[in-house]
Amino acid sequence: MNKLPEVKRFINRDIPLFHNVEFEAKPGASPELFLLNSKGNTVEKFDLSKYDQQGCNKLLKKKGFFKREDMGLEVPEEYKFGPYVEQNDEEELKEGKTPHPDL
């Protein structure tokens, strides 16, 4: 993980702010994001080594995960249980955001 300082910052600083996101360290493994369904089955997988800290955040937000501004803030009701709704690229463009090329 020391070879990927941006991903390491994302894991240490940002993941704790996301609701329903957990980090599990696997020594020697490339950092991967697994999106699971309600039964715990993998529905999507992403190699995070391709992203910087901002890209990792954008990926989770695009997939509909809620990020608190501060750990003490309450999670809105619509984000507590999912299902998560993927953000449309058109919505991002209207907001003046440029989608990541891998998303």
Buried (B, 14 or more C-beta within 10 A) or exposed (E): BEEBEBBBEBBEEBBEBBBEBEEEEEEEEEBEBEBEEEEEEEEEEBEBEBBBBEBBBBBBBBBBBBBBEEEEEEBEEEBEEBEBEEBEEEEBEEEEBEBBEEB
